[in-house]
Amino acid sequence: MHSLNGWSRRGLLAGATILTAGGPATAKDDRLVDGVVILIDSNEPYVMGHAISYSANLTKHFADKGAKLLIEVVANGKGIEVFRADKTTLIEPLATLRQSLPNLTYSMCASSKAIAEAREQVSIPLISGASLVPFGIGRVVDLQLKGWAYIHA
């Protein structure tokens, strides 16, 4: 197995298998970047809070080891509430986290958004910094196929 800065190709992280880019890096800035996708599909406050905590803790964990980590939080189904400017109670923590973690991305499922808009007869505004992806679960699989680890919040 190849390793990168002492990390094996497979390791456990938050109960998920993480795949890292193999092969030695020539310089710290030239090395490949690892990624983690966190799926939120629940509007339970503790679930949404866990996703925020995971993002901060994972970034610190890998930074302490000298590794860069991309993190994408994908909201799908009922989980879109986390990135809804009209419903979320986490606007400030999410904004603070994004400012402090430049490698963090927020994505909302456009399909789930359209379903909620039709059901509620409203236009759903996104929090600042969130973007739409066609299908949340599709985005998760796309990232997994690129070697990103998956965490279900």
Solvent accessible surface area in square Angstrom, and as a share of the most:
residue,aa,sasa,rsa
1,M,181,0.81
2,H,111,0.50
3,S,61,0.39
4,L,7,0.04
5,N,96,0.49
6,G,75,0.72
7,W,58,0.20
8,S,56,0.36
9,R,94,0.34
10,R,142,0.52
11,G,26,0.25
12,L,151,0.75
13,L,27,0.14
14,A,70,0.54
15,G,77,0.74
16,A,19,0.15
17,T,63,0.37
18,I,4,0.02
19,L,66,0.33
20,T,10,0.06
21,A,27,0.21
22,G,29,0.28
23,G,18,0.17
24,P,127,0.80
25,A,42,0.32
26,T,131,0.76
27,A,48,0.37
28,K,130,0.55
29,D,113,0.59
30,D,98,0.51
31,R,15,0.05
32,L,110,0.55
33,V,61,0.35
34,D,9,0.05
35,G,4,0.03
36,V,0,0.00
37,V,0,0.00
38,I,0,0.00
39,L,7,0.04
40,I,1,0.01
41,D,56,0.29
42,S,24,0.16
43,N,56,0.29
44,E,80,0.36
45,P,98,0.61
46,Y,139,0.53
47,V,13,0.08
48,M,7,0.03
49,G,25,0.24
50,H,85,0.38
51,A,1,0.01
52,I,29,0.15
53,S,50,0.33
54,Y,64,0.25
55,S,0,0.00
56,A,37,0.29
57,N,97,0.50
58,L,13,0.06
59,T,36,0.21
60,K,129,0.55
61,H,72,0.32
62,F,3,0.01
63,A,62,0.48
64,D,102,0.53
65,K,99,0.42
66,G,23,0.22
67,A,7,0.06
68,K,89,0.38
69,L,7,0.03
70,L,66,0.33
71,I,3,0.01
72,E,5,0.02
73,V,5,0.03
74,V,0,0.00
75,A,0,0.00
76,N,32,0.16
77,G,35,0.33
78,K,144,0.61
79,G,0,0.00
80,I,7,0.03
81,E,41,0.18
82,V,1,0.00
83,F,0,0.00
84,R,8,0.03
85,A,38,0.30
86,D,76,0.39
87,K,93,0.39
88,T,14,0.08
89,T,123,0.72
90,L,32,0.16
91,I,80,0.41
92,E,136,0.61
93,P,60,0.38
94,L,3,0.01
95,A,46,0.35
96,T,86,0.50
97,L,16,0.08
98,R,92,0.34
99,Q,156,0.69
100,S,72,0.46
101,L,21,0.11
102,P,120,0.75
103,N,60,0.31
104,L,6,0.03
105,T,58,0.33
106,Y,2,0.01
107,S,1,0.01
108,M,0,0.00
109,C,4,0.02
110,A,31,0.24
111,S,35,0.23
112,S,15,0.10
113,K,29,0.12
114,A,56,0.44
115,I,108,0.55
116,A,3,0.03
117,E,39,0.18
118,A,67,0.52
119,R,167,0.61
120,E,57,0.26
121,Q,151,0.67
122,V,68,0.39
123,S,95,0.62
124,I,5,0.02
125,P,62,0.39
126,L,45,0.23
127,I,12,0.06
128,S,106,0.68
129,G,35,0.34
130,A,17,0.13
131,S,56,0.36
132,L,82,0.41
133,V,19,0.11
134,P,98,0.61
135,F,125,0.52
136,G,0,0.00
137,I,93,0.47
138,G,29,0.28
139,R,70,0.26
140,V,3,0.02
141,V,69,0.40
142,D,74,0.38
143,L,4,0.02
144,Q,74,0.33
145,L,147,0.73
146,K,145,0.62
147,G,21,0.20
148,W,39,0.14
149,A,2,0.02
150,Y,64,0.24
151,I,8,0.04
152,H,99,0.44
153,A,22,0.17
